[in-house]
Amino acid sequence: MQNNTEKKRDALKSACLYTLLCAVSAGMLLYLRWRYALGGFVGGLMLLSSLLDLGLIVPIWISFKERLKEIEGGEEDAAAEY
């Protein structure tokens, strides 16, 4: 069983990884939209998708903070007993 510092480190790694994935995905979509001068429906769809990717970064970190509270509160350990 992991101790609290390992759980916190894993939670941080996960939050950083998914933040990076969202940022790279948004960047690639915006680059492709710019590179091929896409407009109209496809360009708008790519812009919307990239903005949604960037918008996911905030909930990732909110979830990370909640996860830290759960780890510190021992809620996970209490649930594992059942």
Secondary structure, 3 states (H helix, E strand, C coil): CCCHHHHHHHHHHHHHHHHHHHHHHHHHHHHHHHHCCCCHHHHHHHHHHHHHHHHCHHHHHHHHHHHHHHHHHCHHHHHHCC
